[in-house]
Amino acid sequence: MSKLLDWKDRRTCVLFGDAAGAAVLGEGEGLRSIRITTTGNSDALRIPHVRGSSPFDKTQAESAESFLYMDGQEVYKFAVAAMCNDVRIVLEEAGFTEEDVDYVLPHQANLRIIETAKKKLNIPAEKFHVNISRYGNTSSAGVAILMDEMHRAGKFHPGDVLVLSTFGGGLTTGACTLVWTV
């Protein structure tokens, strides 16, 4: 992310960190539901193309700057609404209720977003887990890093119901319900 930030724009550059995360999946019945959406609102949050030297890229002449842009208030409103909506939908599609959830692993973009979503969902606050205070907003790696930390700490047990929820540039979302099987 640091390559995509305008370091003169203190409204955004201090909010993002560099990281990577991945999950190794195997065959099984753990994934119960998944939801991926896009709203198509690049006015609120957009991550531009990376400039190169391709003679076929006609967009290079159109934009002098190639930095991430974010309207924080719009992203906040979108993120809270999307997280609450997506969590409810993936639980319903999986045949679970909010009371069945053992762990919520939300996107680690902003603690205010997570706190507001907690208040709007009927899931006890202690079931929401965060690590943003240790790493900052690691973008798409946040949930994977959190899941790895929790797994290594022995938090998950077979049969636990996990809900993962995230959002990002262009105003996209992703959420899923998992039953832990390891």
C-alpha positions as a Markdown table, in Angstrom:
| # | Residue | x | y | z |
|---|---|---|---|---|
| 1 | Met | 0.0 | 0.0 | 0.0 |
| 2 | Ser | 2.8 | 2.4 | 0.7 |
| 3 | Lys | 3.6 | 2.7 | -3.0 |
| 4 | Leu | 0.0 | 3.8 | -3.7 |
| 5 | Leu | -0.2 | 6.5 | -1.1 |
| 6 | Asp | 0.3 | 10.2 | -1.4 |
| 7 | Trp | 2.6 | 10.9 | 1.6 |
| 8 | Lys | 1.6 | 14.6 | 1.5 |
| 9 | Asp | -2.0 | 13.6 | 2.2 |
| 10 | Arg | -2.0 | 13.1 | 5.9 |
| 11 | Arg | -5.7 | 12.1 | 5.9 |
| 12 | Thr | -4.9 | 8.8 | 4.2 |
| 13 | Cys | -1.2 | 8.0 | 4.3 |
| 14 | Val | -1.3 | 7.4 | 8.1 |
| 15 | Leu | -4.2 | 4.9 | 7.8 |
| 16 | Phe | -2.6 | 2.2 | 5.7 |
| 17 | Gly | 0.2 | -0.3 | 6.3 |
| 18 | Asp | 2.0 | -2.9 | 4.2 |
| 19 | Ala | 1.3 | -6.6 | 4.9 |
| 20 | Ala | 0.3 | -9.9 | 3.3 |
| 21 | Gly | -1.9 | -12.7 | 4.4 |
| 22 | Ala | -3.1 | -16.0 | 3.0 |
| 23 | Ala | -5.1 | -19.1 | 4.1 |
| 24 | Val | -4.4 | -22.7 | 3.1 |
| 25 | Leu | -7.7 | -24.4 | 2.4 |
| 26 | Gly | -8.4 | -28.1 | 2.0 |
| 27 | Glu | -11.4 | -30.1 | 0.8 |
| 28 | Gly | -14.1 | -30.1 | 3.4 |
| 29 | Glu | -17.5 | -28.8 | 4.6 |
| 30 | Gly | -16.3 | -25.8 | 6.6 |
| 31 | Leu | -17.3 | -23.1 | 4.2 |
| 32 | Arg | -21.1 | -22.6 | 4.7 |
| 33 | Ser | -21.8 | -19.4 | 2.8 |
| 34 | Ile | -20.0 | -16.7 | 1.0 |
| 35 | Arg | -21.0 | -13.3 | -0.4 |
| 36 | Ile | -19.0 | -11.0 | -2.6 |
| 37 | Thr | -20.4 | -7.6 | -3.8 |
| 38 | Thr | -19.4 | -4.5 | -5.6 |
| 39 | Thr | -21.1 | -1.1 | -5.5 |
| 40 | Gly | -19.1 | 0.5 | -8.2 |
| 41 | Asn | -18.4 | 3.8 | -6.3 |
| 42 | Ser | -14.9 | 4.9 | -7.1 |
| 43 | Asp | -15.8 | 8.4 | -5.9 |
| 44 | Ala | -15.5 | 7.2 | -2.2 |
| 45 | Leu | -12.5 | 5.0 | -2.4 |
| 46 | Arg | -10.3 | 4.2 | -5.4 |
| 47 | Ile | -6.9 | 2.7 | -5.9 |
| 48 | Pro | -5.5 | 3.8 | -9.2 |
| 49 | His | -3.7 | 1.7 | -11.7 |
| 50 | Val | 0.0 | 1.4 | -11.4 |
| 51 | Arg | 1.8 | 3.4 | -14.1 |
| 52 | Gly | 4.1 | 1.6 | -16.4 |
| 53 | Ser | 5.6 | 2.2 | -19.7 |
| 54 | Ser | 3.1 | 0.3 | -21.9 |
| 55 | Pro | 2.5 | 2.1 | -25.2 |
| 56 | Phe | -1.0 | 0.7 | -25.1 |
| 57 | Asp | -2.0 | 2.3 | -21.8 |
| 58 | Lys | -4.1 | 5.3 | -22.9 |
| 59 | Thr | -4.9 | 6.2 | -19.2 |
| 60 | Gln | -1.4 | 7.4 | -18.4 |
| 61 | Ala | -1.9 | 10.7 | -20.2 |
| 62 | Glu | -5.3 | 11.2 | -18.5 |
| 63 | Ser | -4.0 | 11.3 | -14.9 |
| 64 | Ala | -1.0 | 13.0 | -13.5 |
| 65 | Glu | -1.3 | 11.5 | -10.0 |
| 66 | Ser | -1.5 | 7.8 | -9.3 |
| 67 | Phe | -2.4 | 7.7 | -5.5 |
| 68 | Leu | -5.1 | 6.1 | -3.4 |
| 69 | Tyr | -8.0 | 8.4 | -2.8 |
| 70 | Met | -10.5 | 8.1 | 0.0 |
| 71 | Asp | -13.5 | 10.0 | 1.2 |
| 72 | Gly | -13.4 | 8.8 | 4.8 |
| 73 | Gln | -17.0 | 9.7 | 5.8 |
| 74 | Glu | -18.5 | 7.9 | 2.8 |
| 75 | Val | -16.3 | 4.9 | 3.3 |
| 76 | Tyr | -17.3 | 4.8 | 7.0 |
| 77 | Lys | -21.0 | 4.9 | 6.2 |
| 78 | Phe | -20.6 | 2.3 | 3.5 |
| 79 | Ala | -18.5 | 0.0 | 5.6 |
| 80 | Val | -20.8 | -0.1 | 8.6 |
| 81 | Ala | -23.9 | -0.7 | 6.5 |
| 82 | Ala | -22.1 | -3.3 | 4.3 |
| 83 | Met | -20.6 | -5.2 | 7.3 |
| 84 | Cys | -24.0 | -5.5 | 9.1 |
| 85 | Asn | -25.8 | -6.4 | 5.9 |
| 86 | Asp | -23.3 | -9.0 | 4.8 |
| 87 | Val | -23.0 | -10.6 | 8.2 |
| 88 | Arg | -26.7 | -11.1 | 8.4 |
| 89 | Ile | -26.9 | -12.5 | 4.9 |
| 90 | Val | -24.1 | -15.0 | 5.2 |
| 91 | Leu | -25.5 | -16.2 | 8.5 |
| 92 | Glu | -29.0 | -16.7 | 7.1 |
| 93 | Glu | -27.6 | -18.4 | 4.0 |
| 94 | Ala | -25.6 | -20.8 | 6.2 |
| 95 | Gly | -28.7 | -21.5 | 8.3 |
| 96 | Phe | -27.3 | -19.8 | 11.4 |
| 97 | Thr | -28.5 | -16.9 | 13.6 |
| 98 | Glu | -26.4 | -14.2 | 15.2 |
| 99 | Glu | -26.6 | -16.2 | 18.5 |
| 100 | Asp | -24.8 | -19.1 | 16.9 |
| 101 | Val | -21.7 | -17.0 | 16.1 |
| 102 | Asp | -18.5 | -17.9 | 18.1 |
| 103 | Tyr | -16.2 | -15.4 | 16.4 |
| 104 | Val | -16.4 | -12.4 | 14.2 |
| 105 | Leu | -13.3 | -11.5 | 12.3 |
| 106 | Pro | -13.9 | -8.1 | 10.8 |
| 107 | His | -11.8 | -6.1 | 8.3 |
| 108 | Gln | -9.2 | -4.3 | 10.4 |
| 109 | Ala | -9.6 | -0.9 | 8.6 |
| 110 | Asn | -10.9 | 1.3 | 11.4 |
| 111 | Leu | -11.9 | 0.6 | 15.0 |
| 112 | Arg | -14.8 | 3.1 | 14.8 |
| 113 | Ile | -16.3 | 1.0 | 12.0 |
| 114 | Ile | -16.0 | -2.2 | 14.0 |
| 115 | Glu | -17.5 | -0.6 | 17.1 |
| 116 | Thr | -20.5 | 0.8 | 15.3 |
| 117 | Ala | -21.2 | -2.5 | 13.6 |
| 118 | Lys | -21.0 | -4.3 | 17.0 |
| 119 | Lys | -23.8 | -2.0 | 18.2 |
| 120 | Lys | -26.0 | -2.7 | 15.2 |
| 121 | Leu | -25.6 | -6.5 | 15.2 |
| 122 | Asn | -27.1 | -8.8 | 17.8 |
| 123 | Ile | -23.7 | -10.5 | 18.4 |
| 124 | Pro | -22.1 | -10.0 | 21.8 |
| 125 | Ala | -19.2 | -7.5 | 21.6 |
| 126 | Glu | -16.7 | -10.0 | 23.0 |
| 127 | Lys | -17.1 | -12.2 | 19.9 |
| 128 | Phe | -15.6 | -9.4 | 17.7 |
| 129 | His | -11.8 | -9.7 | 17.5 |
| 130 | Val | -9.4 | -7.0 | 16.5 |
| 131 | Asn | -5.7 | -6.5 | 16.1 |
| 132 | Ile | -5.7 | -3.1 | 14.4 |
| 133 | Ser | -4.0 | -1.6 | 17.5 |
| 134 | Arg | -0.9 | -3.7 | 16.8 |
| 135 | Tyr | -0.6 | -3.4 | 13.0 |
| 136 | Gly | -2.9 | -0.6 | 11.7 |
| 137 | Asn | -4.9 | -1.1 | 8.6 |
| 138 | Thr | -3.2 | -3.8 | 6.7 |
| 139 | Ser | -5.8 | -3.7 | 3.9 |
| 140 | Ser | -6.7 | -7.1 | 2.4 |
| 141 | Ala | -4.3 | -8.9 | 4.7 |
| 142 | Gly | -6.1 | -7.9 | 8.0 |
| 143 | Val | -8.5 | -10.7 | 8.3 |
| 144 | Ala | -6.0 | -13.4 | 7.3 |
| 145 | Ile | -3.5 | -12.0 | 9.9 |
| 146 | Leu | -6.1 | -12.0 | 12.6 |
| 147 | Met | -7.2 | -15.5 | 11.7 |
| 148 | Asp | -3.7 | -16.8 | 11.8 |
| 149 | Glu | -3.0 | -15.1 | 15.2 |
| 150 | Met | -6.2 | -16.6 | 16.7 |
| 151 | His | -5.5 | -20.1 | 15.3 |
| 152 | Arg | -1.9 | -20.0 | 16.7 |
| 153 | Ala | -3.3 | -19.0 | 20.1 |
| 154 | Gly | -5.6 | -22.0 | 20.1 |
| 155 | Lys | -8.8 | -19.9 | 20.1 |
| 156 | Phe | -10.7 | -22.0 | 17.5 |
| 157 | His | -12.2 | -25.4 | 18.2 |
| 158 | Pro | -14.0 | -27.9 | 15.9 |
| 159 | Gly | -17.5 | -26.7 | 15.4 |
| 160 | Asp | -16.9 | -23.0 | 16.1 |
| 161 | Val | -18.9 | -20.7 | 13.8 |
| 162 | Leu | -16.7 | -17.9 | 12.4 |
| 163 | Val | -17.9 | -15.0 | 10.4 |
| 164 | Leu | -15.4 | -13.0 | 8.3 |
| 165 | Ser | -16.3 | -9.6 | 6.8 |
| 166 | Thr | -14.3 | -7.2 | 4.8 |
| 167 | Phe | -14.6 | -4.3 | 2.3 |
| 168 | Gly | -12.3 | -2.3 | 0.0 |
| 169 | Gly | -11.6 | -0.1 | -3.0 |
| 170 | Gly | -14.2 | 0.6 | -5.6 |
| 171 | Leu | -16.5 | -0.2 | -2.7 |
| 172 | Thr | -16.4 | -4.0 | -2.7 |
| 173 | Thr | -17.3 | -6.4 | 0.1 |
| 174 | Gly | -16.7 | -10.0 | 1.0 |
| 175 | Ala | -18.1 | -12.0 | 3.8 |
| 176 | Cys | -18.3 | -15.7 | 4.7 |
| 177 | Thr | -19.5 | -18.1 | 7.3 |
| 178 | Leu | -17.1 | -20.9 | 8.3 |
| 179 | Val | -17.4 | -23.8 | 10.7 |
| 180 | Trp | -14.0 | -24.6 | 12.1 |
| 181 | Thr | -13.0 | -28.2 | 11.4 |
| 182 | Val | -9.3 | -28.4 | 12.4 |
